[in-house]
Amino acid sequence: MRNSFWRVLSTCIFKYRTCNSYCKCIQCKETYLKYKRKDASVFSIKLTDSGSKSFSSKHKSFLLAGILTWLGLKKEEKEEDPMISVIKLGILNMQKKEYNTAENILHLALKLAQERQDMEAQRYIFDLLANVAFEKGDFPKAEKLFIQVTKELLATGTAFDDNSIVEISLKLASIYSQREEKEKAEKGFQFCISTQQSKLDSIDLSKVDALSDNQKDTVLLWAMCVDWYARYLLASGMLKDAKENFQKALDISERINGISHPQTLVLLNDIGSVHSLLNETDLAVENFKKAIKRSSESESPDLPAFYCNLGATYLQTGNISRGEEACRTALRLARKMKHTVAEADATECLKELKDLKNQ
Protein backbone atom coordinates (compact mmCIF):
# COMPACT_ATOMS: atom_id res chain seq x y z
CA MET A 1 0.00 0.00 0.00
CA ARG A 2 1.64 3.21 -1.12
CA ASN A 3 2.73 5.81 1.40
CA SER A 4 0.27 8.53 0.41
CA PHE A 5 -2.73 6.21 0.59
CA TRP A 6 -4.12 7.20 3.97
CA ARG A 7 -3.62 10.94 3.57
CA VAL A 8 -5.19 11.01 0.12
CA LEU A 9 -8.20 9.03 1.27
CA SER A 10 -8.69 11.30 4.24
CA THR A 11 -9.75 14.02 1.82
CA CYS A 12 -11.78 11.78 -0.46
CA ILE A 13 -14.14 9.49 1.39
CA PHE A 14 -16.10 11.56 3.85
CA LYS A 15 -17.68 14.37 1.89
CA TYR A 16 -21.35 13.91 2.69
CA ARG A 17 -22.10 16.41 5.40
CA THR A 18 -25.43 17.10 7.05
CA CYS A 19 -25.81 20.86 6.85
CA ASN A 20 -28.16 22.66 9.19
CA SER A 21 -27.66 25.60 6.92
CA TYR A 22 -30.96 27.39 7.08
CA CYS A 23 -31.10 30.61 9.01
CA LYS A 24 -32.89 30.30 12.34
CA CYS A 25 -33.33 34.00 12.99
CA ILE A 26 -36.75 35.53 13.57
CA GLN A 27 -36.71 37.22 10.16
CA CYS A 28 -36.31 33.91 8.38
CA LYS A 29 -38.97 32.19 10.43
CA GLU A 30 -41.42 34.97 9.73
CA THR A 31 -40.89 34.75 5.97
CA TYR A 32 -40.57 30.96 5.83
CA LEU A 33 -37.22 31.32 4.11
CA LYS A 34 -35.45 28.19 5.21
CA TYR A 35 -32.39 27.10 3.37
CA LYS A 36 -33.19 23.51 2.47
CA ARG A 37 -29.98 21.74 1.66
CA LYS A 38 -29.85 18.02 1.15
CA ASP A 39 -27.83 15.84 3.46
CA ALA A 40 -24.79 16.29 1.33
CA SER A 41 -21.59 18.13 1.36
CA VAL A 42 -21.48 21.66 0.21
CA PHE A 43 -18.54 20.93 -2.04
CA SER A 44 -16.93 17.55 -2.54
CA ILE A 45 -13.22 17.85 -3.04
CA LYS A 46 -12.79 14.53 -4.76
CA LEU A 47 -15.62 14.21 -7.19
CA THR A 48 -17.76 11.39 -8.40
CA ASP A 49 -19.57 11.42 -11.71
CA SER A 50 -22.62 9.57 -10.46
CA GLY A 51 -25.17 9.98 -7.72
CA SER A 52 -27.40 12.94 -7.01
CA LYS A 53 -25.83 13.93 -3.71
CA SER A 54 -22.26 14.59 -4.77
CA PHE A 55 -20.48 17.00 -7.03
CA SER A 56 -19.69 15.62 -10.44
CA SER A 57 -17.39 16.94 -13.09
CA LYS A 58 -16.76 16.26 -16.72
CA HIS A 59 -13.25 15.01 -16.05
CA LYS A 60 -12.28 11.58 -14.79
CA SER A 61 -10.97 12.36 -11.31
CA PHE A 62 -10.01 10.08 -8.45
CA LEU A 63 -13.51 8.61 -8.28
CA LEU A 64 -15.21 6.94 -5.38
CA ALA A 65 -15.16 3.71 -7.36
CA GLY A 66 -11.39 3.85 -7.35
CA ILE A 67 -11.35 4.48 -3.63
CA LEU A 68 -13.61 1.51 -3.01
CA THR A 69 -11.21 -0.66 -4.97
CA TRP A 70 -8.38 0.53 -2.72
CA LEU A 71 -10.49 -0.33 0.30
CA GLY A 72 -11.48 -3.74 -1.00
CA LEU A 73 -15.11 -2.93 -1.74
CA LYS A 74 -14.66 -4.22 -5.26
CA LYS A 75 -13.73 -7.78 -6.06
CA GLU A 76 -10.03 -8.40 -6.31
CA GLU A 77 -8.11 -11.58 -6.89
CA LYS A 78 -6.02 -11.38 -3.75
CA GLU A 79 -7.44 -11.92 -0.28
CA GLU A 80 -8.78 -8.85 1.47
CA ASP A 81 -6.84 -7.38 4.38
CA PRO A 82 -8.91 -7.79 7.59
CA MET A 83 -8.19 -4.21 8.68
CA ILE A 84 -9.35 -2.89 5.31
CA SER A 85 -12.54 -4.95 5.66
CA VAL A 86 -13.29 -3.32 9.00
CA ILE A 87 -12.57 0.18 7.67
CA LYS A 88 -14.81 -0.57 4.71
CA LEU A 89 -17.65 -1.55 7.01
CA GLY A 90 -17.19 1.61 9.05
CA ILE A 91 -17.33 3.79 5.94
CA LEU A 92 -20.46 2.05 4.69
CA ASN A 93 -22.17 2.80 8.00
CA MET A 94 -21.03 6.42 7.74
CA GLN A 95 -22.62 6.64 4.31
CA LYS A 96 -25.84 5.22 5.76
CA LYS A 97 -25.64 7.84 8.53
CA GLU A 98 -25.46 5.14 11.20
CA TYR A 99 -22.81 7.10 13.03
CA ASN A 100 -22.78 5.27 16.36
CA THR A 101 -22.28 1.95 14.60
CA ALA A 102 -19.63 3.49 12.35
CA GLU A 103 -17.78 4.87 15.37
CA ASN A 104 -17.71 1.48 17.11
CA ILE A 105 -16.47 -0.26 13.97
CA LEU A 106 -13.78 2.34 13.35
CA HIS A 107 -12.52 1.93 16.92
CA LEU A 108 -12.08 -1.76 16.14
CA ALA A 109 -10.15 -0.81 13.01
CA LEU A 110 -8.04 1.56 15.10
CA LYS A 111 -7.17 -1.26 17.49
CA LEU A 112 -6.02 -3.40 14.57
CA ALA A 113 -3.91 -0.53 13.23
CA GLN A 114 -2.36 0.03 16.66
CA GLU A 115 -1.51 -3.65 16.98
CA ARG A 116 0.34 -3.39 13.68
CA GLN A 117 1.92 -0.09 14.72
CA ASP A 118 0.71 1.32 11.41
CA MET A 119 0.85 5.05 12.08
CA GLU A 120 -0.43 6.05 8.66
CA ALA A 121 -3.50 3.85 9.05
CA GLN A 122 -4.08 5.26 12.53
CA ARG A 123 -4.02 8.83 11.20
CA TYR A 124 -6.53 7.96 8.52
CA ILE A 125 -8.88 6.26 11.01
CA PHE A 126 -8.62 9.21 13.40
CA ASP A 127 -9.64 11.46 10.50
CA LEU A 128 -12.69 9.27 9.86
CA LEU A 129 -13.57 9.34 13.56
CA ALA A 130 -13.27 13.13 13.53
CA ASN A 131 -15.72 13.29 10.65
CA VAL A 132 -18.13 10.96 12.43
CA ALA A 133 -18.07 13.27 15.46
CA PHE A 134 -18.54 16.27 13.15
CA GLU A 135 -21.58 14.67 11.55
CA LYS A 136 -23.06 13.77 14.93
CA GLY A 137 -22.63 17.32 16.16
CA ASP A 138 -20.16 16.24 18.84
CA PHE A 139 -18.01 19.28 18.20
CA PRO A 140 -15.65 19.01 21.21
CA LYS A 141 -14.61 15.52 20.13
CA ALA A 142 -14.44 16.52 16.46
CA GLU A 143 -12.28 19.54 17.28
CA LYS A 144 -9.86 17.47 19.34
CA LEU A 145 -9.50 14.82 16.64
CA PHE A 146 -9.18 17.29 13.77
CA ILE A 147 -6.43 19.17 15.60
CA GLN A 148 -4.66 15.89 16.33
CA VAL A 149 -4.82 14.81 12.68
CA THR A 150 -3.59 18.23 11.53
CA LYS A 151 -0.58 18.14 13.86
CA GLU A 152 0.35 14.66 12.69
CA LEU A 153 -0.02 15.57 9.01
CA LEU A 154 2.22 18.60 9.47
CA ALA A 155 4.73 16.54 11.44
CA THR A 156 4.97 14.04 8.58
CA GLY A 157 5.77 16.71 6.00
CA THR A 158 2.36 17.76 4.69
CA ALA A 159 2.49 21.42 3.66
CA PHE A 160 0.40 23.83 5.73
CA ASP A 161 -1.40 24.94 2.56
CA ASP A 162 -2.17 21.41 1.37
CA ASN A 163 -5.82 20.87 0.43
CA SER A 164 -6.22 18.29 3.19
CA ILE A 165 -5.05 20.79 5.83
CA VAL A 166 -7.30 23.52 4.45
CA GLU A 167 -10.32 21.21 4.47
CA ILE A 168 -9.77 20.27 8.10
CA SER A 169 -9.24 23.95 8.97
CA LEU A 170 -12.55 24.74 7.29
CA LYS A 171 -14.35 22.19 9.42
CA LEU A 172 -12.73 23.65 12.53
CA ALA A 173 -13.90 27.13 11.49
CA SER A 174 -17.40 25.72 11.08
CA ILE A 175 -17.22 24.23 14.57
CA TYR A 176 -16.15 27.58 16.02
CA SER A 177 -18.98 29.34 14.21
CA GLN A 178 -21.48 26.85 15.65
CA ARG A 179 -20.14 27.65 19.12
CA GLU A 180 -20.26 31.38 18.34
CA GLU A 181 -16.51 31.75 18.84
CA LYS A 182 -16.54 34.45 16.20
CA GLU A 183 -12.89 35.51 16.30
CA LYS A 184 -11.67 31.94 15.82
CA ALA A 185 -14.27 31.28 13.14
CA GLU A 186 -13.40 34.43 11.19
CA LYS A 187 -9.67 33.72 11.30
CA GLY A 188 -10.28 30.14 10.24
CA PHE A 189 -12.47 31.04 7.27
CA GLN A 190 -10.07 33.77 6.15
CA PHE A 191 -7.10 31.38 6.34
CA CYS A 192 -8.91 28.83 4.20
CA ILE A 193 -10.12 31.34 1.60
CA SER A 194 -6.82 33.22 1.30
CA THR A 195 -4.80 30.00 1.12
CA GLN A 196 -6.93 28.65 -1.71
CA GLN A 197 -7.10 32.05 -3.41
CA SER A 198 -3.30 32.14 -3.65
CA LYS A 199 -3.45 28.83 -5.54
CA LEU A 200 -6.19 30.08 -7.85
CA ASP A 201 -3.99 32.95 -9.03
CA SER A 202 -2.01 30.45 -11.11
CA ILE A 203 -5.07 28.61 -12.50
CA ASP A 204 -6.75 29.71 -15.74
CA LEU A 205 -10.46 29.36 -14.99
CA SER A 206 -11.38 30.30 -18.55
CA LYS A 207 -10.26 26.83 -19.66
CA VAL A 208 -12.06 24.53 -17.23
CA ASP A 209 -11.79 21.44 -19.41
CA ALA A 210 -8.02 21.81 -19.50
CA LEU A 211 -7.63 21.83 -15.72
CA SER A 212 -5.98 18.87 -14.04
CA ASP A 213 -7.82 16.86 -11.41
CA ASN A 214 -5.79 18.51 -8.65
CA GLN A 215 -6.54 21.97 -10.02
CA LYS A 216 -10.26 21.25 -10.10
CA ASP A 217 -10.09 19.95 -6.55
CA THR A 218 -8.31 23.14 -5.51
CA VAL A 219 -10.91 25.35 -7.20
CA LEU A 220 -13.82 23.45 -5.66
CA LEU A 221 -12.24 23.60 -2.22
CA TRP A 222 -11.98 27.38 -2.62
CA ALA A 223 -15.66 27.48 -3.57
CA MET A 224 -16.52 25.28 -0.59
CA CYS A 225 -14.68 27.71 1.70
CA VAL A 226 -16.52 30.68 0.22
CA ASP A 227 -19.88 28.93 0.49
CA TRP A 228 -19.41 27.97 4.15
CA TYR A 229 -18.20 31.48 4.92
CA ALA A 230 -21.31 32.87 3.24
CA ARG A 231 -23.52 30.83 5.56
CA TYR A 232 -21.51 32.07 8.53
CA LEU A 233 -22.05 35.65 7.36
CA LEU A 234 -25.75 34.97 6.86
CA ALA A 235 -26.09 33.66 10.41
CA SER A 236 -24.27 36.80 11.59
CA GLY A 237 -26.80 39.02 9.81
CA MET A 238 -24.33 40.25 7.17
CA LEU A 239 -26.71 39.62 4.30
CA LYS A 240 -25.03 41.59 1.52
CA ASP A 241 -21.64 40.02 2.21
CA ALA A 242 -23.28 36.61 2.38
CA LYS A 243 -24.96 37.17 -0.99
CA GLU A 244 -21.68 38.23 -2.57
CA ASN A 245 -19.93 35.07 -1.37
CA PHE A 246 -22.80 32.79 -2.38
CA GLN A 247 -22.55 34.32 -5.86
CA LYS A 248 -18.82 33.54 -6.05
CA ALA A 249 -19.49 29.93 -5.13
CA LEU A 250 -22.32 29.75 -7.68
CA ASP A 251 -20.07 31.00 -10.48
CA ILE A 252 -17.58 28.20 -9.83
CA SER A 253 -20.27 25.55 -9.46
CA GLU A 254 -21.83 26.53 -12.78
CA ARG A 255 -18.47 26.44 -14.53
CA ILE A 256 -17.23 23.13 -13.17
CA ASN A 257 -20.34 21.20 -12.15
CA GLY A 258 -22.85 22.57 -14.65
CA ILE A 259 -25.96 24.73 -14.41
CA SER A 260 -28.29 21.91 -13.33
CA HIS A 261 -26.01 20.23 -10.80
CA PRO A 262 -27.64 19.77 -7.35
CA GLN A 263 -25.14 22.10 -5.68
CA THR A 264 -25.66 24.78 -8.32
CA LEU A 265 -29.41 24.62 -7.71
CA VAL A 266 -28.97 24.87 -3.94
CA LEU A 267 -26.79 27.95 -4.36
CA LEU A 268 -29.39 29.57 -6.62
CA ASN A 269 -31.94 28.93 -3.88
CA ASP A 270 -29.66 30.41 -1.22
CA ILE A 271 -29.04 33.54 -3.26
CA GLY A 272 -32.76 33.91 -3.87
CA SER A 273 -33.40 33.55 -0.16
CA VAL A 274 -30.90 36.27 0.72
CA HIS A 275 -32.45 38.55 -1.92
CA SER A 276 -35.80 37.99 -0.25
CA LEU A 277 -34.42 38.82 3.19
CA LEU A 278 -33.05 42.03 1.69
CA ASN A 279 -36.52 42.78 0.28
CA GLU A 280 -35.11 42.42 -3.23
CA THR A 281 -38.14 40.36 -4.11
CA ASP A 282 -37.92 40.63 -7.90
CA LEU A 283 -34.40 39.20 -7.83
CA ALA A 284 -35.50 36.57 -5.32
CA VAL A 285 -38.32 35.40 -7.58
CA GLU A 286 -35.95 35.38 -10.55
CA ASN A 287 -33.49 33.09 -8.75
CA PHE A 288 -36.17 30.76 -7.40
CA LYS A 289 -37.75 30.43 -10.84
CA LYS A 290 -34.36 29.72 -12.36
CA ALA A 291 -33.72 27.02 -9.74
CA ILE A 292 -37.17 25.55 -10.36
CA LYS A 293 -36.73 25.47 -14.14
CA ARG A 294 -33.36 23.75 -13.89
CA SER A 295 -34.64 21.39 -11.19
CA SER A 296 -37.57 20.35 -13.37
CA GLU A 297 -35.18 19.52 -16.19
CA SER A 298 -32.88 17.49 -13.93
CA GLU A 299 -35.64 16.00 -11.72
CA SER A 300 -34.03 17.39 -8.58
CA PRO A 301 -35.50 16.12 -5.29
CA ASP A 302 -35.14 19.67 -3.94
CA LEU A 303 -37.80 21.00 -6.31
CA PRO A 304 -40.56 21.10 -3.63
CA ALA A 305 -38.33 23.15 -1.33
CA PHE A 306 -37.64 25.66 -4.09
CA TYR A 307 -41.37 26.05 -4.71
CA CYS A 308 -41.84 26.64 -0.96
CA ASN A 309 -39.41 29.54 -1.02
CA LEU A 310 -40.99 30.96 -4.17
CA GLY A 311 -44.39 30.83 -2.49
CA ALA A 312 -43.02 32.50 0.63
CA THR A 313 -41.57 35.32 -1.45
CA TYR A 314 -44.87 35.88 -3.23
CA LEU A 315 -46.54 36.12 0.19
CA GLN A 316 -43.91 38.65 1.19
CA THR A 317 -44.96 40.84 -1.75
CA GLY A 318 -48.66 40.38 -1.04
CA ASN A 319 -49.26 38.30 -4.16
CA ILE A 320 -51.53 35.78 -2.46
CA SER A 321 -52.76 33.99 -5.59
CA ARG A 322 -49.29 33.19 -6.90
CA GLY A 323 -48.10 32.36 -3.40
CA GLU A 324 -50.91 29.87 -3.00
CA GLU A 325 -50.22 28.34 -6.41
CA ALA A 326 -46.52 27.85 -5.59
CA CYS A 327 -47.19 26.40 -2.14
CA ARG A 328 -49.82 23.98 -3.46
CA THR A 329 -47.37 22.83 -6.12
CA ALA A 330 -44.75 22.40 -3.41
CA LEU A 331 -47.13 20.31 -1.32
CA ARG A 332 -48.09 18.09 -4.26
CA LEU A 333 -44.48 17.50 -5.28
CA ALA A 334 -43.34 16.98 -1.68
CA ARG A 335 -45.91 14.24 -1.16
CA LYS A 336 -45.03 12.65 -4.49
CA MET A 337 -41.30 12.72 -3.70
CA LYS A 338 -41.82 11.89 0.00
CA HIS A 339 -39.96 15.07 0.96
CA THR A 340 -41.24 15.41 4.54
CA VAL A 341 -39.47 18.68 5.34
CA ALA A 342 -40.78 20.43 2.24
CA GLU A 343 -44.23 18.98 2.90
CA ALA A 344 -44.24 20.52 6.38
CA ASP A 345 -43.11 23.89 5.00
CA ALA A 346 -45.71 23.85 2.23
CA THR A 347 -48.41 23.02 4.77
CA GLU A 348 -47.21 25.90 6.94
CA CYS A 349 -47.26 28.21 3.93
CA LEU A 350 -50.86 27.26 3.07
CA LYS A 351 -51.88 27.74 6.70
CA GLU A 352 -50.43 31.25 6.60
CA LEU A 353 -52.36 31.89 3.40
CA LYS A 354 -55.58 30.80 5.06
CA ASP A 355 -54.92 33.13 7.99
CA LEU A 356 -54.26 36.03 5.60
CA LYS A 357 -57.52 35.41 3.76
CA ASN A 358 -59.45 35.38 7.04
CA GLN A 359 -58.07 38.74 8.15
PyMOL commands that set and color helices and strands:
alter all, ss='L'
color gray80, all
select helices_A, chain A and resi 5-10+26-31+64-71+82-95+99-116+119-136+139-155+163-178+182-200+208-210+213-235+239-256+262-277+281-298+303-317+320-337+340-358
alter helices_A, ss='H'
color red, helices_A
deselect
rebuild
show_as cartoon
